[in-house]
Amino acid sequence: MRATCGDGIVEVEVADDGVGGATMGDGSGLTGLAQPIEALGGSFQIDSAPGEGTKVRATIPVAAGNAETDSL
């Protein structure tokens, strides 16, 4: 896991070395993660080639002086 904050952006990245092949299909927990991030004006990306693990990255804009992390 990696988290950074700077230039008005919070970025969180989580990776594993599992089997890969994760998708944003119906019923996917990944969809449940992406929706609130996108509602905040952010983006959510998945890199999950079969056999190569999965990496998810959330990028969220934050206003200066308003970088609360309690719900991250």
ZAFI-945349 format. One line per 10 residues: their letters; for each residue y, x, z of N, C-alpha, C. Coordinates in pm, 1 decimal, always signed. Atoms other than C-alpha are relative to their C-alpha. Layout:
A> Y,X,Z,Y,X,Z,Y,X,Z ~ ...
This chain:
MRATCGDGIV> -116.9,+84.8,+0.0,+0.0,+0.0,+0.0,+123.1,+89.3,+0.0 ~ -127.3,-71.6,+6.8,+349.7,+117.5,-80.4,+110.6,-104.2,-1.8 ~ -116.2,+89.2,-0.6,+680.5,-51.8,-3.5,+126.2,+85.3,-3.7 ~ -127.3,-70.5,+9.9,+1027.0,+65.7,-103.3,+113.1,-101.9,-4.3 ~ -118.1,+85.3,+4.1,+1375.0,-77.3,-70.1,+118.3,+87.0,-38.7 ~ -117.8,-72.9,+42.6,+1682.8,+42.6,-255.5,+63.3,-65.7,-119.3 ~ -74.6,+55.2,+113.2,+1949.9,-58.4,-503.3,-17.1,-150.9,-13.4 ~ +9.7,+145.2,+2.8,+1914.2,-424.8,-405.1,-136.8,-53.8,-39.9 ~ +135.4,+39.9,+39.5,+1539.3,-433.3,-478.4,-99.2,+41.2,+108.4 ~ +115.0,-32.7,-82.8,+1235.8,-450.7,-251.0,-120.8,-2.6,-92.3
EVEVADDGVG> +120.8,-5.7,+82.3,+914.9,-341.2,-421.1,-118.8,+27.8,+90.1 ~ +122.9,-16.7,-75.8,+570.1,-379.0,-268.6,-114.3,+12.4,-100.0 ~ +113.6,-22.5,+89.3,+258.5,-242.4,-437.7,-125.4,+17.2,+85.4 ~ +128.3,-9.4,-68.5,-100.9,-286.4,-322.1,-106.2,+26.9,-105.3 ~ +104.8,-35.5,+96.2,-399.7,-126.7,-495.7,-132.8,+14.7,+72.2 ~ +134.1,-25.2,-52.5,-773.6,-112.0,-445.6,-83.6,+70.0,-106.7 ~ +89.3,-66.1,+94.6,-1065.1,+65.1,-609.9,-124.2,-84.9,-26.2 ~ +109.5,+94.2,+21.5,-1279.1,-246.8,-657.1,-41.4,-10.1,-145.6 ~ +56.8,+19.6,+133.4,-1435.2,-390.0,-972.1,+103.2,-39.4,-105.2 ~ -103.1,+39.5,+96.7,-1108.2,-505.5,-1132.9,-28.6,-136.6,-59.8
GATMGDGSGL> +19.7,+126.9,+70.1,-1084.4,-802.7,-1366.3,+71.5,-118.4,+63.2 ~ -72.5,+110.1,-64.4,-850.3,-1007.7,-1143.9,+94.4,-65.5,-100.6 ~ -89.1,+75.2,+88.2,-653.0,-1280.7,-1321.8,+80.7,-100.9,+82.2 ~ -86.1,+100.0,-63.6,-385.8,-1538.8,-1240.2,-47.3,-142.0,-30.9 ~ +50.6,+131.3,+36.0,-610.6,-1833.4,-1327.6,+17.5,-104.0,+108.9 ~ -7.7,+110.1,-95.4,-614.2,-2174.3,-1159.4,-86.9,+29.2,+121.7 ~ +74.1,-20.5,-123.3,-720.2,-2151.3,-797.4,+1.1,+144.0,+48.5 ~ -6.6,-140.5,-38.5,-646.8,-1779.4,-783.1,+98.2,+17.0,+114.9 ~ -92.0,-32.5,-108.1,-493.9,-1652.2,-460.5,+120.1,+77.7,-51.3 ~ -111.0,-75.0,+57.3,-279.5,-1431.5,-682.5,+111.9,-92.5,-45.0
TGLAQPIEAL> -100.5,+98.6,+38.0,-100.8,-1740.5,-813.4,+81.1,-40.8,+122.3 ~ -67.3,+36.0,-124.2,-20.1,-1834.8,-454.1,+93.3,+109.1,+49.5 ~ -90.5,-109.6,-34.1,+136.6,-1491.5,-405.4,+118.4,+5.1,-95.7 ~ -104.2,-13.1,+102.9,+334.1,-1495.2,-730.7,+107.0,-107.2,+10.6 ~ -95.5,+111.1,+2.6,+500.0,-1836.3,-692.0,+121.0,+19.7,+91.6 ~ -121.0,-17.4,-83.3,+724.7,-1763.6,-389.2,+82.5,+122.0,-40.5 ~ -72.9,-118.8,+45.9,+815.4,-1420.1,-526.0,+87.0,-36.4,-119.5 ~ -76.3,+41.8,+117.7,+922.9,-1571.2,-857.9,+109.8,-99.0,+38.1 ~ -102.4,+94.4,-45.8,+1111.9,-1848.6,-671.0,+122.0,+73.2,+57.6 ~ -109.1,-82.0,-52.2,+1322.5,-1571.0,-513.8,+68.2,+82.2,-108.9
GGSFQIDSAP> -58.0,-74.4,+111.0,+1407.5,-1435.1,-859.5,-69.0,+132.2,-24.8 ~ +74.3,-124.2,+15.6,+1148.1,-1159.4,-838.3,-105.9,-9.4,-107.8 ~ +110.0,-2.5,+97.0,+853.3,-1060.2,-1050.0,-127.1,+46.0,+69.6 ~ +131.9,-31.2,-54.7,+481.1,-1020.8,-983.9,-87.2,+45.3,-115.1 ~ +84.7,-52.3,+107.4,+257.7,-802.4,-1198.5,-138.1,+37.7,+54.0 ~ +137.5,-37.5,-32.4,-117.0,-743.2,-1198.9,-48.3,+97.5,-105.4 ~ +68.3,-94.8,+88.0,-293.7,-442.3,-1347.1,-142.5,+7.8,+52.1 ~ +135.5,+13.2,-51.0,-666.7,-505.4,-1319.1,-103.1,+10.2,-111.0 ~ +100.4,-21.1,+105.5,-878.6,-358.0,-1596.9,-139.5,-1.0,+62.8 ~ +136.4,+1.7,-53.0,-1250.1,-428.8,-1545.7,-52.1,+142.2,+25.0
GEGTKVRATI> +56.0,-128.3,-37.0,-1415.4,-139.3,-1365.5,+100.3,+100.6,+54.0 ~ -102.7,-96.2,-40.6,-1084.0,+20.4,-1262.7,+81.8,-44.0,+121.0 ~ -75.2,+44.6,-116.7,-972.1,-166.1,-949.7,+115.4,-90.3,-39.1 ~ -111.2,+92.1,+21.3,-667.3,-385.3,-909.7,+125.5,+54.0,+68.5 ~ -130.1,-35.1,-57.7,-299.2,-308.7,-852.5,+92.3,-118.7,-21.7 ~ -100.3,+105.6,+10.9,-44.0,-579.1,-777.7,+133.9,+56.5,+47.6 ~ -134.3,-47.2,-32.8,+331.4,-517.7,-764.6,+94.3,-119.3,+4.5 ~ -103.1,+103.0,-14.4,+600.5,-751.3,-635.3,+134.6,+68.6,+7.7 ~ -136.3,-51.5,+0.2,+965.3,-677.9,-707.9,+92.0,-117.1,+30.6 ~ -82.0,+110.6,-47.5,+1218.4,-891.3,-521.4,+143.8,+47.4,+19.1
PVAAGNAETD> -140.3,-37.6,-22.7,+1599.7,-875.0,-541.2,+44.0,-44.6,+139.6 ~ -53.8,+35.8,-131.6,+1778.1,-871.7,-205.0,+150.5,+28.2,+1.3 ~ -143.6,-21.0,-15.3,+2144.2,-903.2,-115.1,+23.4,+109.8,+101.8 ~ -33.9,-106.3,-93.5,+2302.9,-607.7,+60.5,+19.9,-57.8,+139.3 ~ -13.3,+46.2,-137.1,+2277.9,-649.3,+436.3,-84.9,-120.0,+33.5 ~ +82.6,+118.7,-22.0,+2019.7,-927.0,+402.3,-145.6,+31.3,-33.0 ~ +135.6,-43.3,+33.1,+1690.2,-736.9,+374.9,-94.6,-28.3,+115.7 ~ +94.3,+37.7,-104.2,+1481.5,-930.2,+626.4,-141.3,+24.9,-48.9 ~ +136.7,-31.6,+40.4,+1118.7,-819.0,+624.1,-103.9,-75.7,+80.7 ~ +95.0,+70.2,-84.6,+960.5,-1057.0,+875.6,-106.2,-74.5,-79.5
SL> +96.7,+79.5,+74.1,+790.3,-1262.7,+605.2,-66.2,+78.8,-112.0 ~ +66.0,-79.4,+103.3,+679.7,-973.8,+380.4,-139.9,+33.1,+38.8
